[in-house]
Amino acid sequence: MNERIRALALQVGMRSPDLFKLTVAHMSVDTLEEFNAETIRDCIQTLRSNGYDDAAQCLQDIYFGLDHPI
């Protein structure tokens, strides 16, 4: 598994030694939502770090809303 995905999963509270065995049925909605949000935040930061500020802002606006700063 990609180590960045593993780190994000552990950051939001997924505590399985083999994250591939986790399924949506085993996760709370809150944990899944937080994992999704952390993944999007990571993507936004990667875009900004590579000079794609317009794309980062677009992704942020679409996922988090226009008035929600990260």
C-alpha positions, 0 to 999 in steps of 0.5 A: 500500500502507498505509505502516504495513504497508510499515514492518512488512514492512521491519522484519522484513526484506522487501526488495522495492520493490514488496511487492505482488509478494511472495508466500508462496512467496518468503518464509521461514516465519520472515519470515512469522511475524515479520511476522504477530507484528509486525502483531498487536503493532501492533494490540495497541498501537493498541487500548491507545492508544485505551483498549481494554485488555480487547480488547488483552489478549484479542488478546495472550492468544489470539495470544501465550499467557497468559504471554507479555508484549509 
